[in-house]
Amino acid sequence: NSDPTLATDEFTFSIDFGTTNTHVSYVKTKHGVSFGHNQVEAFNYGEEDSQMVMFNNKEGAREFGSFATALKRELVPSVLGETVKFPMRTATYQVAGKPTKLEMFFNTNIGFNYGEDISRSSDYKTNIKWDRFDALANDRMSTFFAQMLWMMKNKSVLNDGSDSFKLVVTYPISMRHSDFANFKDAWRQAKQDVQCNVDIRYRTESVAPYYSYLADLQYGEPYANMDIGGGTTDMLYVNPFSGEASVFSAYFAANDLWNDGIDRVNRASKANGFVRFYQMVQLGMLGDKQADVEAVIKTASSSADIISYLFANDDWTRLSNTIRRSPQMMQLPVIHFSALAFYMAYTLHMAEVEIPRNLSFTGMGSKYIKLISSAESDISLLVNAIFRYAGEVLCNSKLQTADLKVSFAPNPKEVTAIGALISLNYAKAINPSEDTYFGFEEEEPGKVLHYQDVNAEVQDSVVRLFRKFTEMFKNENIIDVLSDLGYSVDNEITSKLSNYAVQSLRQMKDSSSEGQKPTDKLKEPMFFWPLKNSLYIIGKELAENSANEISSRQ
């Protein structure tokens, strides 16, 4: 049925289209009826409402050899929610060659079979959300969205709904204006291509977790959430007493640990330090599985894709264990996480708010925190120590007495999509201020910066604040807390972070301003610019020494 007047049910969908992973949720209700958590499901369909029918019995496709592989690559699965299910890797399969236009089911398909097939094919595209350099980037994103709308429309029409439905889409507030415009254009084009009557609403990734996770916790005190993805980290602060709410976003997230730095030439080399380290230490111990990993390393388009595959199969790749075995390599996750915590402390200082008593972590990217420790109490100790150090640096007495409790969301990737969906139920939604604190000394709260304002003086001020952060690893309290957790950050590493800071910042400034006018607003913090490329360089430098250290102990 495609006639809304004949439909007995309404469908509402939400999509958290992430850099690394995508999750889609939906709910089916009667007209005008609100819904709760227990009615929300991950997008799925079964044999009774299958969206792909083959004119043969269930064993038939296997008889055609390569046809079975092509079927999985180029069409939707006959059943979604079992072997293939959300959340899944954000990827498309694109047939070999150089098409001038991408078309759904003709030369491009959502990469449902990515996890199984990545070791056999190099035709998967994963940098969909942020690719500013591929002429087909917008086309690819729109084709991904069109296929999702086509599947949502089918789900509704086949289950007492119609081709009229709602969709909530999330996005990070750190998205540049031009990127967000392209993002919305891709959805408009997708809607036009599929010809469905979809009402698309937009929600920021920072706010969505409030509705699915935080609101139910009913904190009676100020609280915060840090949603760490592959490309961006989004922070939310809520004070139930004062009614204050703020969101902050940074173009700094998990892939800054796992990817190939800023230089596009480096990305082709797939030379991330963790990949190199794994190859030297663990690859030869995988037995029959070694060939699979070697094939993935060959076919994957980036180090982040390789790391994603290794983590997805951590039960036998043992990537987590391999990293934890090296105190030298573990310095990088510690530095990365500490930078996020320090910046959160800085935003709270700049916003002049009460310090949260509770801090939760969501997002698939946040899983790396458990490399440091899976115990919430351990991460609480570390965050409090960082907040207190930041309080000393920033002369903020509230931060100096920080005493917050950390919690991990049970399903970190699902939280954002579910929250975006449930937000439609709230007549009075929270309306947080969207603030950008750039991260430099003597910054004025609320002041807007344009790209042309990022002069030498501002850049020097960013580096000065960043170097105060790196000095943190020489602070006695921080050293003690890290020691209790089994870690340390060497003075040699902090010196390198300081020395590499200027060059990394300049590279990031050039990268961020590419395609932007001097008068365009800067929407991302600069605090992370001195770190983004430095992590990649130091990781490569550490890999060989760390591998030799492991070998000497065996």
Buried (B, 14 or more C-beta within 10 A) or exposed (E): BBEBEEBEBBBBBBBBBBBBBBBBBBBBBEEEEEBEBEBBBBBBBEEEBBBEEEEEEEEEBEEEEEEEBBBBBBBBBBBBBEEBBBBBBBBBBBBEEEBEEBEBEEBBBBBBBBBEBBBBBEBBBBBBBBBBEEEBBBBBBBBBBBBBBBBBBBBBBBBBBBBBBBBBBBBBBBBBEEBBEBBBEBBEBBBEBBEBEBEBBBBBBBBBBBBBBBBEEEBEBBBBBBBBBBBBBBBBBBBEEEEBBBBBBBBBBBBBBBBBBBEEEBBEEBBBBBBBBBBBBBBEEBEEBEEBBBBBBEBBBBBBBBBBBBBBBEEEBBBBEBBBBBBBBBBBBBBBBBBBBBBBBBBBBBBEBBBBBBBBBBBBBBBBBBBBBEEBEBBBBBBBBBBBBBBBBBEBEBBBEBEBBBBBBEBBBBBBBBBBBBBBEEEEEBEBEBBBBBBBBEBEEEEEBEBEBBEEEBBEBBBEBBBBBBBBBEBEBBBEBBEEBEBBBEEEBBEBBBEBBBEBBBBBBEBBBEEBEEEBEBBBBBBBBBBBBBBBBBBBBBBEEBBEBBEEEE
